[in-house]
Amino acid sequence: MTITEYSRDQLASQPIGYWSGIANEITVGSIRAALAEEELTQPHWWILNHVAGAPEQWNRDALTAKLSRFDRQDTDFEAVYADLHARGWIVEPQGRLALTDAGEAGRRRAAARNRKVHERMHEGVATDDFVTALNVLRRMIANLGGDSDLPQ
């Protein structure tokens, strides 16, 4: 895909809020659409990935506290846990969350869908340019008093 080229001065005068907002909307929208093909939401995805990354480390309260920082949807995390239980994707031996084989299979399918979105998004974008863009955004966030640390 080709994009129109503009002069340095034209681009330098553009509002970062507009462009970062559009980038957020299209990126998050594309990821949500890919997850919806698996009947998942972003909070489903977050839970599955955290549990897969640290089996039986998480209980509901600790994981919800961690994930709430990223939630912009006023998510009812208890409903998400209940849905994952109903699907047979998570269990809670001794109060710790763990994925079932079905949960891991679903997580892998969703990961493949997400990977396709990320590959499309990164087409024609060099890794160094991507890193520079993130560092510019992080600097702007920090300049305005926000948290520019990487999510953990």
Buried (B, 14 or more C-beta within 10 A) or exposed (E): EEEEEEEEEEEEEEEEEEEBEEEEEEEEEBBBEBBEEBEBBBBBBBBBBBBBEEEBEBEBEEBBEBBEEEEEEEBEBEEBBEBBBEBEBBBBEEEBBBBBEEBBEBBEEBBEBBEEBEEEBEEEEEEEEEEEEEEEBBEBBEEEEEEBEEEE
